[in-house]
Amino acid sequence: VLARTLAPRITLHGVFMEIYSIGVLLTGDSGAGKSELALELISRGHRLVADDAPEFTQIAPDVLDGTCPALLQDLLEVRGLGIMNIRQMFGDTSVKTSKYLKMIVNLMHFRSEHNDANFRLTGTASSQNVLDLEIPVFNLPVAPGRNLAVLTEVAVRLQILRQQGKDPANDFMVRHQLLLDNSEDAS
């Protein structure tokens, strides 16, 4: 108990969720749609850990445990609807008291450079330093008609594949280069 109390901690702005057993922090500018995305993910069977101000504690050199402040437990605020008790609305299985942070999904406004060929092949995966740990970040451009819940689920699945050493974009580029090499040999 003492080690946890004295451990480094930080509060980050966003909605912390469990998606496919992975701890995912949804971030983005105010009004980007974090809470609406969280609500859609909850309705799809994923779980809320904390809205607005999840607290992360470094409980081991490579582990950040995310929890919810007691005041905000089970609550999600959505503009136009107000504050909702997710446990009361969706049941006990829709919330979780803590989860290890494994990735961040950052909602960003769509810009013209997101149509760039390289961006379209590789996305905008990067990382963010949180308490001296590099956490993978997927930047999702927000635009009308985009299904952010499906894109977030796929980003989580893609991260799971990357943890297993698989990279579909890299595999495609290798295939493409082999095709180019073979066509030059045939000439």
C-alpha positions in Angstrom: 0.0 0.0 0.0 2.8 2.4 0.9 4.7 1.7 -2.4 1.5 2.5 -4.4 0.9 5.7 -2.3 4.4 7.0 -3.0 4.5 5.9 -6.6 4.8 8.5 -9.4 1.3 9.5 -10.6 -0.3 11.8 -13.2 -3.8 12.9 -14.2 -4.4 13.1 -17.9 -7.4 14.6 -19.7 -9.4 12.1 -21.7 -11.7 9.1 -21.4 -10.0 5.9 -20.2 -11.6 2.7 -21.6 -11.0 -1.1 -21.7 -11.3 -2.1 -25.4 -10.6 -5.8 -26.2 -8.9 -6.1 -22.8 -6.5 -3.3 -23.6 -6.4 -0.1 -21.6 -7.0 2.8 -24.1 -7.0 6.5 -23.3 -9.2 8.6 -25.7 -7.7 12.1 -26.0 -8.3 15.1 -28.2 -9.3 18.7 -28.1 -12.4 19.8 -26.3 -15.4 19.0 -28.5 -13.6 16.4 -30.6 -16.1 13.7 -29.6 -14.3 11.7 -26.9 -17.3 11.2 -24.7 -19.6 10.3 -27.7 -17.0 7.8 -28.9 -16.8 6.3 -25.4 -20.6 6.0 -25.2 -20.6 4.2 -28.6 -17.9 1.9 -27.5 -19.7 1.1 -24.2 -22.9 0.3 -26.2 -20.7 -2.1 -28.2 -19.7 -4.0 -25.0 -16.4 -2.2 -24.0 -15.9 -0.8 -20.5 -15.5 2.6 -19.0 -12.7 3.2 -16.5 -12.7 7.0 -16.1 -14.1 10.0 -17.8 -12.4 13.4 -18.0 -9.5 13.0 -15.5 -8.2 9.4 -15.2 -5.3 9.0 -12.7 -2.3 6.9 -13.7 0.1 5.5 -11.2 3.4 3.9 -12.1 3.2 0.6 -10.1 6.2 -1.0 -11.9 8.9 0.3 -14.2 6.9 -0.5 -17.2 3.3 -0.5 -15.9 0.9 2.5 -15.6 -2.3 1.6 -13.7 -5.2 3.9 -14.6 -8.1 4.5 -12.1 -11.0 6.9 -11.7 -11.2 9.6 -9.0 -13.9 8.6 -6.5 -16.0 11.7 -7.4 -16.3 10.6 -11.0 -16.7 6.8 -10.6 -19.1 5.3 -13.1 -19.9 8.7 -14.6 -19.7 10.0 -18.2 -20.6 13.5 -19.3 -21.8 14.0 -22.9 -22.7 17.4 -24.2 -26.4 17.7 -24.7 -27.2 14.8 -22.4 -25.4 15.8 -19.3 -23.9 13.4 -16.7 -24.9 9.7 -17.0 -24.2 6.9 -14.6 -22.9 4.2 -16.9 -23.2 1.4 -14.4 -26.9 2.2 -13.8 -27.6 2.5 -17.6 -25.6 -0.4 -19.0 -25.0 -2.7 -16.0 -22.0 -3.7 -13.8 -20.1 -5.2 -16.7 -19.9 -1.8 -18.5 -17.4 -0.3 -16.0 -14.1 -1.3 -14.6 -12.2 0.1 -11.6 -8.7 0.0 -13.1 -6.7 -1.0 -16.1 -3.1 -0.8 -17.3 -2.6 2.0 -20.0 -1.4 0.3 -23.2 -2.3 2.8 -25.9 -3.7 6.3 -26.6 -6.2 7.1 -29.4 -6.0 10.8 -30.1 -8.9 12.4 -32.0 -7.8 15.2 -34.3 -9.5 17.4 -36.8 -9.2 16.2 -40.4 -6.6 18.1 -42.5 -5.7 18.0 -46.2 -2.4 16.3 -45.5 -4.3 13.2 -44.2 -5.0 12.4 -47.9 -1.2 12.1 -48.5 -0.3 8.7 -49.8 2.3 8.0 -47.1 -0.2 8.9 -44.4 -2.8 6.7 -45.9 -0.4 3.7 -45.9 1.1 4.1 -42.5 -1.3 6.2 -40.5 -0.1 8.6 -37.8 1.1 6.1 -35.2 3.6 7.7 -32.8 4.2 7.6 -29.1 3.7 9.8 -26.0 5.9 9.9 -22.9 3.9 9.3 -19.8 5.9 9.0 -16.5 9.0 8.0 -18.6 7.1 5.3 -20.5 6.5 5.5 -24.2 2.9 4.8 -24.9 1.8 4.1 -28.5 -0.5 6.8 -30.0 -2.9 6.4 -32.9 -4.1 9.8 -34.2 -7.5 9.4 -35.8 -8.7 12.2 -38.0 -12.3 13.2 -37.2 -14.6 14.0 -40.1 -18.3 13.7 -40.8 -19.3 10.2 -41.7 -16.3 8.5 -40.2 -17.2 5.6 -37.8 -14.8 6.4 -35.0 -16.0 3.4 -32.8 -15.0 0.9 -35.6 -11.8 2.8 -36.3 -10.9 2.8 -32.6 -11.6 -1.0 -32.3 -9.4 -1.6 -35.4 -6.6 0.6 -34.0 -6.7 -1.6 -30.9 -6.6 -4.8 -33.0 -3.7 -3.3 -35.0 -1.8 -2.5 -31.8 -2.3 -6.1 -30.7 -0.9 -7.3 -34.0 2.1 -5.0 -33.7 2.7 -6.4 -30.2 2.9 -9.8 -31.9 5.5 -8.5 -34.3 3.1 -8.1 -37.3 2.9 -4.9 -39.3 0.4 -4.9 -42.2 1.6 -1.6 -43.7 5.2 -2.9 -43.7 4.1 -6.2 -45.2 2.3 -4.3 -48.0 5.4 -2.2 -48.8 7.6 -5.3 -48.9 5.1 -7.0 -51.3 5.0 -3.8 -53.4 8.8 -3.7 -53.6 9.0 -7.4 -54.6 6.5 -6.7 -57.3 8.6 -3.8 -58.6 11.8 -5.8 -58.4 10.1 -8.7 -60.3 8.8 -6.4 -63.0 12.2 -4.8 -63.5 13.7 -8.3 -63.9 11.1 -9.2 -66.5 12.0 -6.2 -68.6 
